[in-house]
Amino acid sequence: MKQKFAINGMSCNHCVATVEKAVNELPGIQKVKVNLKKNEGVVKFDEAQVDAKQIAEKVTAAGFDTEVV
Ligand SMILES: [Cu+2]
């Protein structure tokens, strides 16, 4: 499935890379696209392996406030 997340606190492409790398470490992630200007990320994933809550927790652990939108 595809899920959008609001991600706060990103200020540059390094932050984008940090978020994308962290999310990609989870199982079942198919695609991660983070948009710095919109402060959001769209993640495609296999819901049999991972869920939106786990993805949000991973982003938070990487240092950015996030919520499922
Ligand atoms: Cu940055």
N, CA, C, O and the ligand as a Tripos MOL2 file, in Angstrom:
@<TRIPOS>MOLECULE
protein
  277   275    70     0     0
PROTEIN
NO_CHARGES

@<TRIPOS>ATOM
      1 N           0.8330   -1.1940    0.0000 N.3       1 MET1
      2 CA          0.0000    0.0000    0.0000 C.3       1 MET1
      3 C           0.8690    1.2460    0.0000 C.2       1 MET1
      4 O           2.0820    1.1760    0.1990 O.2       1 MET1
      5 N           0.2330    2.3820   -0.2250 N.am      2 LYS2
      6 CA          0.9450    3.6430   -0.3010 C.3       2 LYS2
      7 C           0.4210    4.5400    0.8160 C.2       2 LYS2
      8 O          -0.7890    4.6720    0.9970 O.2       2 LYS2
      9 N           1.3290    5.1510    1.5600 N.am      3 GLN3
     10 CA          0.9250    5.9940    2.6810 C.3       3 GLN3
     11 C           1.7070    7.2910    2.6880 C.2       3 GLN3
     12 O           2.9150    7.3140    2.4490 O.2       3 GLN3
     13 N           0.9960    8.3650    2.9640 N.am      4 LYS4
     14 CA          1.6540    9.6750    3.0510 C.3       4 LYS4
     15 C           1.8940   10.0410    4.5180 C.2       4 LYS4
     16 O           1.0650    9.7690    5.3860 O.2       4 LYS4
     17 N           3.0360   10.6580    4.7710 N.am      5 PHE5
     18 CA          3.4010   11.0990    6.1180 C.3       5 PHE5
     19 C           3.7690   12.5740    6.0800 C.2       5 PHE5
     20 O           4.4420   13.0300    5.1560 O.2       5 PHE5
     21 N           3.3270   13.3130    7.0830 N.am      6 ALA6
     22 CA          3.8250   14.6700    7.2780 C.3       6 ALA6
     23 C           5.0970   14.5410    8.1060 C.2       6 ALA6
     24 O           5.1110   13.8640    9.1340 O.2       6 ALA6
     25 N           6.1570   15.1880    7.6550 N.am      7 ILE7
     26 CA          7.4380   15.0900    8.3540 C.3       7 ILE7
     27 C           7.9310   16.4970    8.6670 C.2       7 ILE7
     28 O           8.1350   17.3030    7.7590 O.2       7 ILE7
     29 N           8.1220   16.7900    9.9370 N.am      8 ASN8
     30 CA          8.5570   18.1240   10.3390 C.3       8 ASN8
     31 C          10.0180   18.1270   10.7590 C.2       8 ASN8
     32 O          10.5380   17.1310   11.2610 O.2       8 ASN8
     33 N          10.6650   19.2570   10.5480 N.am      9 GLY9
     34 CA         12.0270   19.4420   11.0300 C.3       9 GLY9
     35 C          13.1090   19.1980   10.0040 C.2       9 GLY9
     36 O          14.2960   19.2860   10.3200 O.2       9 GLY9
     37 N          12.7170   18.8910    8.7720 N.am     10 MET10
     38 CA         13.7340   18.6870    7.7360 C.3      10 MET10
     39 C          14.1470   20.0420    7.1700 C.2      10 MET10
     40 O          13.2950   20.8600    6.8240 O.2      10 MET10
     41 N          15.4560   20.2790    7.0750 N.am     11 SER11
     42 CA         15.9200   21.5750    6.5920 C.3      11 SER11
     43 C          16.7740   21.5020    5.3360 C.2      11 SER11
     44 O          17.0130   22.5240    4.6930 O.2      11 SER11
     45 N          17.2300   20.3250    4.9810 N.am     12 CYS12
     46 CA         18.0770   20.2390    3.7850 C.3      12 CYS12
     47 C          18.0420   18.8150    3.2290 C.2      12 CYS12
     48 O          17.3870   17.9320    3.7820 O.2      12 CYS12
     49 N          18.7570   18.6150    2.1310 N.am     13 ASN13
     50 CA         18.7290   17.2940    1.5000 C.3      13 ASN13
     51 C          19.3900   16.2150    2.3460 C.2      13 ASN13
     52 O          19.1270   15.0250    2.1700 O.2      13 ASN13
     53 N          20.2440   16.6390    3.2570 N.am     14 HIS14
     54 CA         20.8340   15.6550    4.1700 C.3      14 HIS14
     55 C          19.7470   15.0380    5.0460 C.2      14 HIS14
     56 O          19.7460   13.8320    5.2950 O.2      14 HIS14
     57 N          18.8310   15.8700    5.5060 N.am     15 CYS15
     58 CA         17.7110   15.3820    6.3170 C.3      15 CYS15
     59 C          16.8560   14.4090    5.4960 C.2      15 CYS15
     60 O          16.4410   13.3600    5.9900 O.2      15 CYS15
     61 N          16.6050   14.7730    4.2480 N.am     16 VAL16
     62 CA         15.8310   13.9120    3.3500 C.3      16 VAL16
     63 C          16.4940   12.5410    3.2450 C.2      16 VAL16
     64 O          15.8400   11.5030    3.3550 O.2      16 VAL16
     65 N          17.8160   12.5640    3.0290 N.am     17 ALA17
     66 CA         18.5590   11.3120    2.8940 C.3      17 ALA17
     67 C          18.5090   10.4940    4.1780 C.2      17 ALA17
     68 O          18.4150    9.2670    4.1400 O.2      17 ALA17
     69 N          18.5720   11.1860    5.3160 N.am     18 THR18
     70 CA         18.5070   10.5000    6.6140 C.3      18 THR18
     71 C          17.1790    9.7690    6.7790 C.2      18 THR18
     72 O          17.1370    8.6160    7.2090 O.2      18 THR18
     73 N          16.0920   10.4640    6.4270 N.am     19 VAL19
     74 CA         14.7610    9.8670    6.5400 C.3      19 VAL19
     75 C          14.6190    8.6860    5.5780 C.2      19 VAL19
     76 O          14.1440    7.6170    5.9580 O.2      19 VAL19
     77 N          15.0370    8.8950    4.3320 N.am     20 GLU20
     78 CA         14.8940    7.8260    3.3350 C.3      20 GLU20
     79 C          15.7070    6.5950    3.7310 C.2      20 GLU20
     80 O          15.2380    5.4650    3.5940 O.2      20 GLU20
     81 N          16.9150    6.8170    4.2190 N.am     21 LYS21
     82 CA         17.7710    5.7050    4.6220 C.3      21 LYS21
     83 C          17.1400    4.9330    5.7930 C.2      21 LYS21
     84 O          17.1000    3.7020    5.7960 O.2      21 LYS21
     85 N          16.6490    5.6890    6.7820 N.am     22 ALA22
     86 CA         16.0570    5.0480    7.9560 C.3      22 ALA22
     87 C          14.8610    4.1890    7.5650 C.2      22 ALA22
     88 O          14.7350    3.0480    8.0090 O.2      22 ALA22
     89 N          13.9850    4.7410    6.7320 N.am     23 VAL23
     90 CA         12.7840    4.0010    6.3390 C.3      23 VAL23
     91 C          13.1590    2.7660    5.5130 C.2      23 VAL23
     92 O          12.5580    1.7010    5.6570 O.2      23 VAL23
     93 N          14.1480    2.9280    4.6600 N.am     24 ASN24
     94 CA         14.5700    1.7980    3.8200 C.3      24 ASN24
     95 C          15.1690    0.6460    4.6200 C.2      24 ASN24
     96 O          15.2870   -0.4680    4.1090 O.2      24 ASN24
     97 N          15.5410    0.9020    5.8530 N.am     25 GLU25
     98 CA         16.0820   -0.1700    6.7080 C.3      25 GLU25
     99 C          14.9890   -1.1330    7.1880 C.2      25 GLU25
    100 O          15.2760   -2.2510    7.6160 O.2      25 GLU25
    101 N          13.7510   -0.6870    7.1100 N.am     26 LEU26
    102 CA         12.6440   -1.5440    7.5460 C.3      26 LEU26
    103 C          12.3640   -2.6220    6.5020 C.2      26 LEU26
    104 O          12.6410   -2.4300    5.3180 O.2      26 LEU26
    105 N          11.8160   -3.7550    6.9410 N.am     27 PRO27
    106 CA         11.4320   -4.7830    5.9770 C.3      27 PRO27
    107 C          10.1910   -4.3570    5.1910 C.2      27 PRO27
    108 O           9.3570   -3.6100    5.7040 O.2      27 PRO27
    109 N          10.0690   -4.8180    3.9740 N.am     28 GLY28
    110 CA          8.8440   -4.6130    3.2110 C.3      28 GLY28
    111 C           8.6910   -3.2570    2.5580 C.2      28 GLY28
    112 O           7.6350   -2.9530    2.0040 O.2      28 GLY28
    113 N           9.7400   -2.4280    2.6150 N.am     29 ILE29
    114 CA          9.6610   -1.0950    1.9920 C.3      29 ILE29
    115 C           9.9430   -1.2250    0.4970 C.2      29 ILE29
    116 O          10.9640   -1.7820    0.0950 O.2      29 ILE29
    117 N           9.0310   -0.7080   -0.3180 N.am     30 GLN30
    118 CA          9.1770   -0.8040   -1.7740 C.3      30 GLN30
    119 C           9.6700    0.5020   -2.3910 C.2      30 GLN30
    120 O          10.4430    0.4920   -3.3490 O.2      30 GLN30
    121 N           9.2210    1.6140   -1.8400 N.am     31 LYS31
    122 CA          9.6370    2.9060   -2.3840 C.3      31 LYS31
    123 C           9.4670    3.9940   -1.3280 C.2      31 LYS31
    124 O           8.4710    4.0160   -0.6050 O.2      31 LYS31
    125 N          10.4290    4.8840   -1.2440 N.am     32 VAL32
    126 CA         10.3540    6.0150   -0.3240 C.3      32 VAL32
    127 C          10.6500    7.2760   -1.1110 C.2      32 VAL32
    128 O          11.6770    7.3760   -1.7820 O.2      32 VAL32
    129 N           9.7390    8.2400   -1.0230 N.am     33 LYS33
    130 CA          9.9750    9.5110   -1.7090 C.3      33 LYS33
    131 C           9.6760   10.6190   -0.7180 C.2      33 LYS33
    132 O           8.5330   10.7960   -0.2970 O.2      33 LYS33
    133 N          10.7090   11.3640   -0.3470 N.am     34 VAL34
    134 CA         10.5390   12.4420    0.6170 C.3      34 VAL34
    135 C          10.6340   13.7780   -0.1110 C.2      34 VAL34
    136 O          11.5530   14.0080   -0.8970 O.2      34 VAL34
    137 N           9.6690   14.6540    0.1630 N.am     35 ASN35
    138 CA          9.6470   15.9780   -0.4440 C.3      35 ASN35
    139 C           9.9600   17.0270    0.6250 C.2      35 ASN35
    140 O           9.1680   17.2720    1.5350 O.2      35 ASN35
    141 N          11.1280   17.6320    0.4860 N.am     36 LEU36
    142 CA         11.6030   18.6020    1.4750 C.3      36 LEU36
    143 C          10.6990   19.8290    1.5560 C.2      36 LEU36
    144 O          10.3480   20.2730    2.6500 O.2      36 LEU36
    145 N          10.3210   20.3810    0.3950 N.am     37 LYS37
    146 CA          9.5170   21.6040    0.3730 C.3      37 LYS37
    147 C           8.1200   21.4040    0.9520 C.2      37 LYS37
    148 O           7.5790   22.2800    1.6270 O.2      37 LYS37
    149 N           7.5480   20.2360    0.6760 N.am     38 LYS38
    150 CA          6.1860   19.9630    1.1590 C.3      38 LYS38
    151 C           6.1770   19.3900    2.5630 C.2      38 LYS38
    152 O           5.1130   19.2200    3.1580 O.2      38 LYS38
    153 N           7.3720   19.0850    3.1090 N.am     39 ASN39
    154 CA          7.4630   18.4550    4.4210 C.3      39 ASN39
    155 C           6.6330   17.1780    4.4910 C.2      39 ASN39
    156 O           5.8670   16.9540    5.4280 O.2      39 ASN39
    157 N           6.8130   16.3550    3.4680 N.am     40 GLU40
    158 CA          6.0680   15.1110    3.4890 C.3      40 GLU40
    159 C           6.8630   13.9920    2.8250 C.2      40 GLU40
    160 O           7.8160   14.2160    2.0780 O.2      40 GLU40
    161 N           6.4320   12.8040    3.1300 N.am     41 GLY41
    162 CA          7.0370   11.6420    2.5120 C.3      41 GLY41
    163 C           5.9430   10.6820    2.0870 C.2      41 GLY41
    164 O           4.9100   10.5590    2.7460 O.2      41 GLY41
    165 N           6.1850   10.0010    0.9710 N.am     42 VAL42
    166 CA          5.2490    8.9810    0.5150 C.3      42 VAL42
    167 C           6.0140    7.6610    0.4890 C.2      42 VAL42
    168 O           7.0850    7.5490   -0.1080 O.2      42 VAL42
    169 N           5.4380    6.6790    1.1480 N.am     43 VAL43
    170 CA          6.1140    5.3830    1.2530 C.3      43 VAL43
    171 C           5.2110    4.2940    0.6970 C.2      43 VAL43
    172 O           4.0390    4.1880    1.0580 O.2      43 VAL43
    173 N           5.7800    3.4910   -0.1870 N.am     44 LYS44
    174 CA          5.0780    2.3150   -0.6950 C.3      44 LYS44
    175 C           5.6550    1.1100    0.0210 C.2      44 LYS44
    176 O           6.8710    0.9240    0.0720 O.2      44 LYS44
    177 N           4.7760    0.3000    0.5710 N.am     45 PHE45
    178 CA          5.2800   -0.8310    1.3470 C.3      45 PHE45
    179 C           4.3150   -2.0070    1.3230 C.2      45 PHE45
    180 O           3.1370   -1.8750    0.9900 O.2      45 PHE45
    181 N           4.8600   -3.1560    1.6880 N.am     46 ASP46
    182 CA          4.0740   -4.3820    1.7800 C.3      46 ASP46
    183 C           3.4950   -4.4720    3.1920 C.2      46 ASP46
    184 O           4.2230   -4.7040    4.1570 O.2      46 ASP46
    185 N           2.1830   -4.2860    3.2990 N.am     47 GLU47
    186 CA          1.5810   -4.2210    4.6300 C.3      47 GLU47
    187 C           1.6060   -5.5520    5.3710 C.2      47 GLU47
    188 O           1.2480   -5.6120    6.5470 O.2      47 GLU47
    189 N           2.0220   -6.6150    4.6990 N.am     48 ALA48
    190 CA          2.2010   -7.8890    5.3850 C.3      48 ALA48
    191 C           3.4870   -7.8850    6.2060 C.2      48 ALA48
    192 O           3.6510   -8.6880    7.1250 O.2      48 ALA48
    193 N           4.3960   -6.9750    5.8660 N.am     49 GLN49
    194 CA          5.6970   -6.9710    6.5310 C.3      49 GLN49
    195 C           5.9210   -5.7950    7.4660 C.2      49 GLN49
    196 O           6.7110   -5.8810    8.4060 O.2      49 GLN49
    197 N           5.2250   -4.6970    7.2050 N.am     50 VAL50
    198 CA          5.4620   -3.4880    7.9910 C.3      50 VAL50
    199 C           4.1800   -2.6560    7.9490 C.2      50 VAL50
    200 O           3.3930   -2.7810    7.0110 O.2      50 VAL50
    201 N           3.9650   -1.8120    8.9520 N.am     51 ASP51
    202 CA          2.7810   -0.9530    8.8960 C.3      51 ASP51
    203 C           3.1680    0.5190    9.0730 C.2      51 ASP51
    204 O           4.3050    0.8520    9.4070 O.2      51 ASP51
    205 N           2.1900    1.3710    8.8370 N.am     52 ALA52
    206 CA          2.4420    2.8200    8.8320 C.3      52 ALA52
    207 C           2.9780    3.2980   10.1790 C.2      52 ALA52
    208 O           3.8140    4.1990   10.2410 O.2      52 ALA52
    209 N           2.4890    2.6820   11.2560 N.am     53 LYS53
    210 CA          2.9330    3.0820   12.5940 C.3      53 LYS53
    211 C           4.4240    2.8060   12.7780 C.2      53 LYS53
    212 O           5.1540    3.6260   13.3360 O.2      53 LYS53
    213 N           4.8610    1.6520   12.3070 N.am     54 GLN54
    214 CA          6.2900    1.3030   12.4200 C.3      54 GLN54
    215 C           7.1510    2.2570   11.5950 C.2      54 GLN54
    216 O           8.2520    2.6290   12.0010 O.2      54 GLN54
    217 N           6.6310    2.6450   10.4290 N.am     55 ILE55
    218 CA          7.3750    3.5860    9.5830 C.3      55 ILE55
    219 C           7.4730    4.9380   10.2870 C.2      55 ILE55
    220 O           8.5420    5.5490   10.3140 O.2      55 ILE55
    221 N           6.3640    5.4030   10.8550 N.am     56 ALA56
    222 CA          6.3630    6.6800   11.5670 C.3      56 ALA56
    223 C           7.3330    6.6370   12.7460 C.2      56 ALA56
    224 O           8.0490    7.6050   12.9990 O.2      56 ALA56
    225 N           7.3540    5.5240   13.4590 N.am     57 GLU57
    226 CA          8.2690    5.3930   14.5990 C.3      57 GLU57
    227 C           9.7210    5.4440   14.1490 C.2      57 GLU57
    228 O          10.5790    5.9940   14.8400 O.2      57 GLU57
    229 N           9.9860    4.8670   12.9860 N.am     58 LYS58
    230 CA         11.3510    4.8600   12.4500 C.3      58 LYS58
    231 C          11.7880    6.2800   12.0900 C.2      58 LYS58
    232 O          12.9250    6.6740   12.3500 O.2      58 LYS58
    233 N          10.8770    7.0360   11.4940 N.am     59 VAL59
    234 CA         11.1880    8.4270   11.1400 C.3      59 VAL59
    235 C          11.4220    9.2490   12.4060 C.2      59 VAL59
    236 O          12.3390   10.0680   12.4660 O.2      59 VAL59
    237 N          10.5920    9.0220   13.4030 N.am     60 THR60
    238 CA         10.7550    9.7330   14.6750 C.3      60 THR60
    239 C          12.1000    9.3910   15.3080 C.2      60 THR60
    240 O          12.7840   10.2650   15.8400 O.2      60 THR60
    241 N          12.4730    8.1180   15.2480 N.am     61 ALA61
    242 CA         13.7430    7.6750   15.8100 C.3      61 ALA61
    243 C          14.9270    8.3070   15.0900 C.2      61 ALA61
    244 O          15.9960    8.4900   15.6720 O.2      61 ALA61
    245 N          14.7230    8.6420   13.8080 N.am     62 ALA62
    246 CA         15.7820    9.2820   13.0250 C.3      62 ALA62
    247 C          15.8820   10.7770   13.3600 C.2      62 ALA62
    248 O          16.8080   11.4540   12.9140 O.2      62 ALA62
    249 N          14.9220   11.2870   14.1500 N.am     63 GLY63
    250 CA         15.0320   12.6510   14.6250 C.3      63 GLY63
    251 C          14.0180   13.6390   14.0710 C.2      63 GLY63
    252 O          14.1850   14.8500   14.2140 O.2      63 GLY63
    253 N          12.9720   13.1290   13.4390 N.am     64 PHE64
    254 CA         11.9930   14.0370   12.8390 C.3      64 PHE64
    255 C          10.5810   13.6980   13.2920 C.2      64 PHE64
    256 O          10.1680   12.5380   13.2930 O.2      64 PHE64
    257 N           9.8560   14.7370   13.6750 N.am     65 ASP65
    258 CA          8.4620   14.5720   14.0530 C.3      65 ASP65
    259 C           7.6590   14.1560   12.8220 C.2      65 ASP65
    260 O           7.8390   14.7110   11.7380 O.2      65 ASP65
    261 N           6.7920   13.1970   12.9920 N.am     66 THR66
    262 CA          6.0130   12.7820   11.8310 C.3      66 THR66
    263 C           4.6460   12.2990   12.2410 C.2      66 THR66
    264 O           4.4310   11.8890   13.3810 O.2      66 THR66
    265 N           3.7150   12.3500   11.2920 N.am     67 GLU67
    266 CA          2.4120   11.7540   11.5150 C.3      67 GLU67
    267 C           1.8390   11.2530   10.1970 C.2      67 GLU67
    268 O           2.1360   11.7750    9.1220 O.2      67 GLU67
    269 N           1.0260   10.2440   10.3170 N.am     68 VAL68
    270 CA          0.3490    9.6790    9.1510 C.3      68 VAL68
    271 C          -0.7280   10.6610    8.7140 C.2      68 VAL68
    272 O          -1.5020   11.1470    9.5390 O.2      68 VAL68
    273 N          -0.7790   10.9520    7.4240 N.am     69 VAL69
    274 CA         -1.8290   11.8640    6.9320 C.3      69 VAL69
    275 C          -2.6570   11.2140    5.8370 C.2      69 VAL69
    276 O          -3.5810   11.8340    5.3110 O.2      69 VAL69
    277 CU         19.3090   18.6610    6.8180 Cu       70 CU70
@<TRIPOS>BOND
     1     1     2 1
     2     2     3 1
     3     3     4 2
     4     3     5 am
     5     5     6 1
     6     6     7 1
     7     7     8 2
     8     7     9 am
     9     9    10 1
    10    10    11 1
    11    11    12 2
    12    11    13 am
    13    13    14 1
    14    14    15 1
    15    15    16 2
    16    15    17 am
    17    17    18 1
    18    18    19 1
    19    19    20 2
    20    19    21 am
    21    21    22 1
    22    22    23 1
    23    23    24 2
    24    23    25 am
    25    25    26 1
    26    26    27 1
    27    27    28 2
    28    27    29 am
    29    29    30 1
    30    30    31 1
    31    31    32 2
    32    31    33 am
    33    33    34 1
    34    34    35 1
    35    35    36 2
    36    35    37 am
    37    37    38 1
    38    38    39 1
    39    39    40 2
    40    39    41 am
    41    41    42 1
    42    42    43 1
    43    43    44 2
    44    43    45 am
    45    45    46 1
    46    46    47 1
    47    47    48 2
    48    47    49 am
    49    49    50 1
    50    50    51 1
    51    51    52 2
    52    51    53 am
    53    53    54 1
    54    54    55 1
    55    55    56 2
    56    55    57 am
    57    57    58 1
    58    58    59 1
    59    59    60 2
    60    59    61 am
    61    61    62 1
    62    62    63 1
    63    63    64 2
    64    63    65 am
    65    65    66 1
    66    66    67 1
    67    67    68 2
    68    67    69 am
    69    69    70 1
    70    70    71 1
    71    71    72 2
    72    71    73 am
    73    73    74 1
    74    74    75 1
    75    75    76 2
    76    75    77 am
    77    77    78 1
    78    78    79 1
    79    79    80 2
    80    79    81 am
    81    81    82 1
    82    82    83 1
    83    83    84 2
    84    83    85 am
    85    85    86 1
    86    86    87 1
    87    87    88 2
    88    87    89 am
    89    89    90 1
    90    90    91 1
    91    91    92 2
    92    91    93 am
    93    93    94 1
    94    94    95 1
    95    95    96 2
    96    95    97 am
    97    97    98 1
    98    98    99 1
    99    99   100 2
   100    99   101 am
   101   101   102 1
   102   102   103 1
   103   103   104 2
   104   103   105 am
   105   105   106 1
   106   106   107 1
   107   107   108 2
   108   107   109 am
   109   109   110 1
   110   110   111 1
   111   111   112 2
   112   111   113 am
   113   113   114 1
   114   114   115 1
   115   115   116 2
   116   115   117 am
   117   117   118 1
   118   118   119 1
   119   119   120 2
   120   119   121 am
   121   121   122 1
   122   122   123 1
   123   123   124 2
   124   123   125 am
   125   125   126 1
   126   126   127 1
   127   127   128 2
   128   127   129 am
   129   129   130 1
   130   130   131 1
   131   131   132 2
   132   131   133 am
   133   133   134 1
   134   134   135 1
   135   135   136 2
   136   135   137 am
   137   137   138 1
   138   138   139 1
   139   139   140 2
   140   139   141 am
   141   141   142 1
   142   142   143 1
   143   143   144 2
   144   143   145 am
   145   145   146 1
   146   146   147 1
   147   147   148 2
   148   147   149 am
   149   149   150 1
   150   150   151 1
   151   151   152 2
   152   151   153 am
   153   153   154 1
   154   154   155 1
   155   155   156 2
   156   155   157 am
   157   157   158 1
   158   158   159 1
   159   159   160 2
   160   159   161 am
   161   161   162 1
   162   162   163 1
   163   163   164 2
   164   163   165 am
   165   165   166 1
   166   166   167 1
   167   167   168 2
   168   167   169 am
   169   169   170 1
   170   170   171 1
   171   171   172 2
   172   171   173 am
   173   173   174 1
   174   174   175 1
   175   175   176 2
   176   175   177 am
   177   177   178 1
   178   178   179 1
   179   179   180 2
   180   179   181 am
   181   181   182 1
   182   182   183 1
   183   183   184 2
   184   183   185 am
   185   185   186 1
   186   186   187 1
   187   187   188 2
   188   187   189 am
   189   189   190 1
   190   190   191 1
   191   191   192 2
   192   191   193 am
   193   193   194 1
   194   194   195 1
   195   195   196 2
   196   195   197 am
   197   197   198 1
   198   198   199 1
   199   199   200 2
   200   199   201 am
   201   201   202 1
   202   202   203 1
   203   203   204 2
   204   203   205 am
   205   205   206 1
   206   206   207 1
   207   207   208 2
   208   207   209 am
   209   209   210 1
   210   210   211 1
   211   211   212 2
   212   211   213 am
   213   213   214 1
   214   214   215 1
   215   215   216 2
   216   215   217 am
   217   217   218 1
   218   218   219 1
   219   219   220 2
   220   219   221 am
   221   221   222 1
   222   222   223 1
   223   223   224 2
   224   223   225 am
   225   225   226 1
   226   226   227 1
   227   227   228 2
   228   227   229 am
   229   229   230 1
   230   230   231 1
   231   231   232 2
   232   231   233 am
   233   233   234 1
   234   234   235 1
   235   235   236 2
   236   235   237 am
   237   237   238 1
   238   238   239 1
   239   239   240 2
   240   239   241 am
   241   241   242 1
   242   242   243 1
   243   243   244 2
   244   243   245 am
   245   245   246 1
   246   246   247 1
   247   247   248 2
   248   247   249 am
   249   249   250 1
   250   250   251 1
   251   251   252 2
   252   251   253 am
   253   253   254 1
   254   254   255 1
   255   255   256 2
   256   255   257 am
   257   257   258 1
   258   258   259 1
   259   259   260 2
   260   259   261 am
   261   261   262 1
   262   262   263 1
   263   263   264 2
   264   263   265 am
   265   265   266 1
   266   266   267 1
   267   267   268 2
   268   267   269 am
   269   269   270 1
   270   270   271 1
   271   271   272 2
   272   271   273 am
   273   273   274 1
   274   274   275 1
   275   275   276 2
@<TRIPOS>SUBSTRUCTURE
     1 MET1         2 RESIDUE 1 A MET
     2 LYS2         6 RESIDUE 1 A LYS
     3 GLN3        10 RESIDUE 1 A GLN
     4 LYS4        14 RESIDUE 1 A LYS
     5 PHE5        18 RESIDUE 1 A PHE
     6 ALA6        22 RESIDUE 1 A ALA
     7 ILE7        26 RESIDUE 1 A ILE
     8 ASN8        30 RESIDUE 1 A ASN
     9 GLY9        34 RESIDUE 1 A GLY
    10 MET10       38 RESIDUE 1 A MET
    11 SER11       42 RESIDUE 1 A SER
    12 CYS12       46 RESIDUE 1 A CYS
    13 ASN13       50 RESIDUE 1 A ASN
    14 HIS14       54 RESIDUE 1 A HIS
    15 CYS15       58 RESIDUE 1 A CYS
    16 VAL16       62 RESIDUE 1 A VAL
    17 ALA17       66 RESIDUE 1 A ALA
    18 THR18       70 RESIDUE 1 A THR
    19 VAL19       74 RESIDUE 1 A VAL
    20 GLU20       78 RESIDUE 1 A GLU
    21 LYS21       82 RESIDUE 1 A LYS
    22 ALA22       86 RESIDUE 1 A ALA
    23 VAL23       90 RESIDUE 1 A VAL
    24 ASN24       94 RESIDUE 1 A ASN
    25 GLU25       98 RESIDUE 1 A GLU
    26 LEU26      102 RESIDUE 1 A LEU
    27 PRO27      106 RESIDUE 1 A PRO
    28 GLY28      110 RESIDUE 1 A GLY
    29 ILE29      114 RESIDUE 1 A ILE
    30 GLN30      118 RESIDUE 1 A GLN
    31 LYS31      122 RESIDUE 1 A LYS
    32 VAL32      126 RESIDUE 1 A VAL
    33 LYS33      130 RESIDUE 1 A LYS
    34 VAL34      134 RESIDUE 1 A VAL
    35 ASN35      138 RESIDUE 1 A ASN
    36 LEU36      142 RESIDUE 1 A LEU
    37 LYS37      146 RESIDUE 1 A LYS
    38 LYS38      150 RESIDUE 1 A LYS
    39 ASN39      154 RESIDUE 1 A ASN
    40 GLU40      158 RESIDUE 1 A GLU
    41 GLY41      162 RESIDUE 1 A GLY
    42 VAL42      166 RESIDUE 1 A VAL
    43 VAL43      170 RESIDUE 1 A VAL
    44 LYS44      174 RESIDUE 1 A LYS
    45 PHE45      178 RESIDUE 1 A PHE
    46 ASP46      182 RESIDUE 1 A ASP
    47 GLU47      186 RESIDUE 1 A GLU
    48 ALA48      190 RESIDUE 1 A ALA
    49 GLN49      194 RESIDUE 1 A GLN
    50 VAL50      198 RESIDUE 1 A VAL
    51 ASP51      202 RESIDUE 1 A ASP
    52 ALA52      206 RESIDUE 1 A ALA
    53 LYS53      210 RESIDUE 1 A LYS
    54 GLN54      214 RESIDUE 1 A GLN
    55 ILE55      218 RESIDUE 1 A ILE
    56 ALA56      222 RESIDUE 1 A ALA
    57 GLU57      226 RESIDUE 1 A GLU
    58 LYS58      230 RESIDUE 1 A LYS
    59 VAL59      234 RESIDUE 1 A VAL
    60 THR60      238 RESIDUE 1 A THR
    61 ALA61      242 RESIDUE 1 A ALA
    62 ALA62      246 RESIDUE 1 A ALA
    63 GLY63      250 RESIDUE 1 A GLY
    64 PHE64      254 RESIDUE 1 A PHE
    65 ASP65      258 RESIDUE 1 A ASP
    66 THR66      262 RESIDUE 1 A THR
    67 GLU67      266 RESIDUE 1 A GLU
    68 VAL68      270 RESIDUE 1 A VAL
    69 VAL69      274 RESIDUE 1 A VAL
    70 CU70       277 GROUP 0 **** ****
